[in-house]
């Protein structure tokens, strides 16, 4: 290998290693909703594993999820809120990016569930960080 090719080869390896070291490892990346999920560990809080396995509750949750994900004005956070249905009562949990998003999701769930009395809103507004 000639000297010029060897230098180019070594420089390429060095640049590749340098670029890889700038990528944060998964342990260095802070998870967005870790604090929000702390609330779910409290006794008495509705969690996804408590979702009833009745056909009516599953269908209601699916209808709400389908309508929310169809709404392209919502952020990824809005599309990923937790929807828990127990005996026809809907609990909404998770962070959303704005008050408008919170209101849209709550209104959608209320319309599909059959009224505001059937929806428990535990969504929180957490604007994106710059």
ChimeraX commands (.cxc) that place a marker at each C-alpha (Angstrom):
marker #1 position 0.00,0.00,0.00 radius 0.5
marker #1 position 1.47,3.36,-0.92 radius 0.5
marker #1 position 1.99,6.06,1.72 radius 0.5
marker #1 position -0.78,8.33,0.38 radius 0.5
marker #1 position -3.38,5.52,0.44 radius 0.5
marker #1 position -2.30,4.50,3.95 radius 0.5
marker #1 position -2.76,8.08,5.25 radius 0.5
marker #1 position -6.19,8.34,3.62 radius 0.5
marker #1 position -7.20,4.96,5.05 radius 0.5
marker #1 position -6.04,5.86,8.57 radius 0.5
marker #1 position -7.69,9.30,8.36 radius 0.5
marker #1 position -10.96,7.67,7.33 radius 0.5
marker #1 position -10.87,5.29,10.28 radius 0.5
marker #1 position -10.08,8.14,12.66 radius 0.5
marker #1 position -13.00,10.24,11.36 radius 0.5
marker #1 position -15.37,7.26,11.62 radius 0.5
marker #1 position -14.33,6.59,15.21 radius 0.5
marker #1 position -14.66,10.26,16.09 radius 0.5
marker #1 position -18.15,10.42,14.60 radius 0.5
marker #1 position -19.27,7.30,16.48 radius 0.5
marker #1 position -18.03,8.66,19.78 radius 0.5
marker #1 position -20.26,11.74,19.35 radius 0.5
marker #1 position -23.43,9.60,19.25 radius 0.5
marker #1 position -24.91,9.33,22.75 radius 0.5
marker #1 position -25.50,5.84,24.08 radius 0.5
marker #1 position -29.05,4.88,25.10 radius 0.5
marker #1 position -28.00,5.27,28.75 radius 0.5
marker #1 position -27.04,8.92,28.07 radius 0.5
marker #1 position -30.38,9.83,26.45 radius 0.5
marker #1 position -32.96,11.02,28.99 radius 0.5
marker #1 position -36.38,9.42,28.55 radius 0.5
marker #1 position -39.16,11.99,28.14 radius 0.5
marker #1 position -41.97,10.50,30.17 radius 0.5
marker #1 position -40.17,8.79,33.05 radius 0.5
marker #1 position -41.55,11.23,35.62 radius 0.5
marker #1 position -45.06,10.94,34.21 radius 0.5
marker #1 position -44.96,7.16,34.55 radius 0.5
marker #1 position -44.09,7.47,38.25 radius 0.5
marker #1 position -47.72,8.39,38.90 radius 0.5
marker #1 position -48.86,5.03,37.51 radius 0.5
marker #1 position -47.08,3.21,40.31 radius 0.5
marker #1 position -49.44,4.67,42.90 radius 0.5
marker #1 position -52.03,2.20,44.22 radius 0.5
marker #1 position -55.48,2.81,42.79 radius 0.5
marker #1 position -54.26,4.40,39.55 radius 0.5
marker #1 position -55.69,2.93,36.37 radius 0.5
marker #1 position -52.97,1.32,34.28 radius 0.5
marker #1 position -53.00,-0.36,30.88 radius 0.5
marker #1 position -52.66,-3.82,32.40 radius 0.5
marker #1 position -55.99,-3.26,34.16 radius 0.5
marker #1 position -57.79,-2.83,30.83 radius 0.5
marker #1 position -60.84,-5.06,30.91 radius 0.5
marker #1 position -60.92,-7.85,28.38 radius 0.5
marker #1 position -64.60,-7.42,27.58 radius 0.5
marker #1 position -65.37,-6.95,23.91 radius 0.5
marker #1 position -67.18,-3.66,24.59 radius 0.5
marker #1 position -64.21,-2.13,26.45 radius 0.5
marker #1 position -61.69,-3.32,23.86 radius 0.5
marker #1 position -63.84,-1.96,21.03 radius 0.5
marker #1 position -64.31,1.40,22.76 radius 0.5
marker #1 position -60.55,1.76,23.33 radius 0.5
marker #1 position -59.88,0.79,19.70 radius 0.5
marker #1 position -62.40,3.33,18.35 radius 0.5
marker #1 position -60.89,6.14,20.41 radius 0.5
marker #1 position -57.32,5.16,19.42 radius 0.5
marker #1 position -58.30,5.01,15.74 radius 0.5
marker #1 position -59.86,8.50,15.82 radius 0.5
marker #1 position -56.92,10.01,17.70 radius 0.5
marker #1 position -54.31,8.54,15.36 radius 0.5
marker #1 position -56.29,9.70,12.31 radius 0.5
marker #1 position -55.98,13.31,13.49 radius 0.5
marker #1 position -52.78,14.52,11.81 radius 0.5
marker #1 position -52.86,17.82,13.73 radius 0.5
marker #1 position -51.81,15.96,16.89 radius 0.5
marker #1 position -48.16,15.41,17.83 radius 0.5
marker #1 position -46.59,12.00,18.30 radius 0.5
marker #1 position -47.17,12.48,22.03 radius 0.5
marker #1 position -50.87,13.06,21.36 radius 0.5
marker #1 position -51.09,9.96,19.20 radius 0.5
marker #1 position -49.46,7.88,21.94 radius 0.5
marker #1 position -51.54,8.77,25.00 radius 0.5
marker #1 position -52.65,5.85,27.14 radius 0.5
marker #1 position -56.31,4.92,26.72 radius 0.5
marker #1 position -57.61,2.65,29.47 radius 0.5
marker #1 position -61.23,1.49,29.46 radius 0.5
marker #1 position -62.81,-0.18,32.48 radius 0.5
marker #1 position -66.54,-0.92,32.40 radius 0.5
marker #1 position -67.16,1.78,29.79 radius 0.5
marker #1 position -65.22,4.46,31.69 radius 0.5
marker #1 position -62.26,5.87,29.74 radius 0.5
marker #1 position -59.07,7.07,31.44 radius 0.5
marker #1 position -56.66,9.17,29.36 radius 0.5
marker #1 position -53.06,9.44,30.56 radius 0.5
marker #1 position -49.77,10.78,29.31 radius 0.5
marker #1 position -48.09,13.96,28.15 radius 0.5
marker #1 position -49.34,16.08,25.25 radius 0.5
marker #1 position -47.72,19.14,23.69 radius 0.5
marker #1 position -50.45,21.79,24.13 radius 0.5
marker #1 position -53.79,22.68,25.72 radius 0.5
marker #1 position -55.39,22.46,22.28 radius 0.5
marker #1 position -54.12,18.91,21.90 radius 0.5
marker #1 position -55.43,18.00,25.35 radius 0.5
marker #1 position -58.86,19.42,24.50 radius 0.5
marker #1 position -58.98,17.68,21.12 radius 0.5
marker #1 position -58.14,14.28,22.60 radius 0.5
marker #1 position -60.57,14.69,25.50 radius 0.5
marker #1 position -63.39,15.83,23.17 radius 0.5
marker #1 position -62.76,12.88,20.86 radius 0.5
marker #1 position -62.87,10.40,23.73 radius 0.5
marker #1 position -66.01,12.02,25.20 radius 0.5
marker #1 position -67.82,11.95,21.87 radius 0.5
marker #1 position -67.04,8.28,21.27 radius 0.5
marker #1 position -67.57,7.14,24.89 radius 0.5
marker #1 position -70.94,8.89,25.19 radius 0.5
marker #1 position -70.26,12.00,27.25 radius 0.5
marker #1 position -67.86,13.84,29.52 radius 0.5
marker #1 position -68.97,11.84,32.56 radius 0.5
marker #1 position -67.46,8.72,30.99 radius 0.5
marker #1 position -63.96,10.19,30.54 radius 0.5
marker #1 position -61.33,10.73,33.22 radius 0.5
marker #1 position -58.70,13.13,31.91 radius 0.5
marker #1 position -55.24,12.64,33.42 radius 0.5
marker #1 position -53.34,14.14,30.50 radius 0.5
marker #1 position -50.60,16.67,31.21 radius 0.5
marker #1 position -49.33,19.45,28.97 radius 0.5
marker #1 position -45.57,19.31,28.49 radius 0.5
marker #1 position -44.43,21.63,25.72 radius 0.5
marker #1 position -41.47,20.55,23.62 radius 0.5
marker #1 position -38.10,21.77,24.74 radius 0.5
marker #1 position -36.13,24.05,22.40 radius 0.5
marker link #1:1,2 radius 0.2
marker link #1:2,3 radius 0.2
marker link #1:3,4 radius 0.2
marker link #1:4,5 radius 0.2
marker link #1:5,6 radius 0.2
marker link #1:6,7 radius 0.2
marker link #1:7,8 radius 0.2
marker link #1:8,9 radius 0.2
marker link #1:9,10 radius 0.2
marker link #1:10,11 radius 0.2
marker link #1:11,12 radius 0.2
marker link #1:12,13 radius 0.2
marker link #1:13,14 radius 0.2
marker link #1:14,15 radius 0.2
marker link #1:15,16 radius 0.2
marker link #1:16,17 radius 0.2
marker link #1:17,18 radius 0.2
marker link #1:18,19 radius 0.2
marker link #1:19,20 radius 0.2
marker link #1:20,21 radius 0.2
marker link #1:21,22 radius 0.2
marker link #1:22,23 radius 0.2
marker link #1:23,24 radius 0.2
marker link #1:24,25 radius 0.2
marker link #1:25,26 radius 0.2
marker link #1:26,27 radius 0.2
marker link #1:27,28 radius 0.2
marker link #1:28,29 radius 0.2
marker link #1:29,30 radius 0.2
marker link #1:30,31 radius 0.2
marker link #1:31,32 radius 0.2
marker link #1:32,33 radius 0.2
marker link #1:33,34 radius 0.2
marker link #1:34,35 radius 0.2
marker link #1:35,36 radius 0.2
marker link #1:36,37 radius 0.2
marker link #1:37,38 radius 0.2
marker link #1:38,39 radius 0.2
marker link #1:39,40 radius 0.2
marker link #1:40,41 radius 0.2
marker link #1:41,42 radius 0.2
marker link #1:42,43 radius 0.2
marker link #1:43,44 radius 0.2
marker link #1:44,45 radius 0.2
marker link #1:45,46 radius 0.2
marker link #1:46,47 radius 0.2
marker link #1:47,48 radius 0.2
marker link #1:48,49 radius 0.2
marker link #1:49,50 radius 0.2
marker link #1:50,51 radius 0.2
marker link #1:51,52 radius 0.2
marker link #1:52,53 radius 0.2
marker link #1:53,54 radius 0.2
marker link #1:54,55 radius 0.2
marker link #1:55,56 radius 0.2
marker link #1:56,57 radius 0.2
marker link #1:57,58 radius 0.2
marker link #1:58,59 radius 0.2
marker link #1:59,60 radius 0.2
marker link #1:60,61 radius 0.2
marker link #1:61,62 radius 0.2
marker link #1:62,63 radius 0.2
marker link #1:63,64 radius 0.2
marker link #1:64,65 radius 0.2
marker link #1:65,66 radius 0.2
marker link #1:66,67 radius 0.2
marker link #1:67,68 radius 0.2
marker link #1:68,69 radius 0.2
marker link #1:69,70 radius 0.2
marker link #1:70,71 radius 0.2
marker link #1:71,72 radius 0.2
marker link #1:72,73 radius 0.2
marker link #1:73,74 radius 0.2
marker link #1:74,75 radius 0.2
marker link #1:75,76 radius 0.2
marker link #1:76,77 radius 0.2
marker link #1:77,78 radius 0.2
marker link #1:78,79 radius 0.2
marker link #1:79,80 radius 0.2
marker link #1:80,81 radius 0.2
marker link #1:81,82 radius 0.2
marker link #1:82,83 radius 0.2
marker link #1:83,84 radius 0.2
marker link #1:84,85 radius 0.2
marker link #1:85,86 radius 0.2
marker link #1:86,87 radius 0.2
marker link #1:87,88 radius 0.2
marker link #1:88,89 radius 0.2
marker link #1:89,90 radius 0.2
marker link #1:90,91 radius 0.2
marker link #1:91,92 radius 0.2
marker link #1:92,93 radius 0.2
marker link #1:93,94 radius 0.2
marker link #1:94,95 radius 0.2
marker link #1:95,96 radius 0.2
marker link #1:96,97 radius 0.2
marker link #1:97,98 radius 0.2
marker link #1:98,99 radius 0.2
marker link #1:99,100 radius 0.2
marker link #1:100,101 radius 0.2
marker link #1:101,102 radius 0.2
marker link #1:102,103 radius 0.2
marker link #1:103,104 radius 0.2
marker link #1:104,105 radius 0.2
marker link #1:105,106 radius 0.2
marker link #1:106,107 radius 0.2
marker link #1:107,108 radius 0.2
marker link #1:108,109 radius 0.2
marker link #1:109,110 radius 0.2
marker link #1:110,111 radius 0.2
marker link #1:111,112 radius 0.2
marker link #1:112,113 radius 0.2
marker link #1:113,114 radius 0.2
marker link #1:114,115 radius 0.2
marker link #1:115,116 radius 0.2
marker link #1:116,117 radius 0.2
marker link #1:117,118 radius 0.2
marker link #1:118,119 radius 0.2
marker link #1:119,120 radius 0.2
marker link #1:120,121 radius 0.2
marker link #1:121,122 radius 0.2
marker link #1:122,123 radius 0.2
marker link #1:123,124 radius 0.2
marker link #1:124,125 radius 0.2
marker link #1:125,126 radius 0.2
marker link #1:126,127 radius 0.2
marker link #1:127,128 radius 0.2
marker link #1:128,129 radius 0.2
marker link #1:129,130 radius 0.2
view
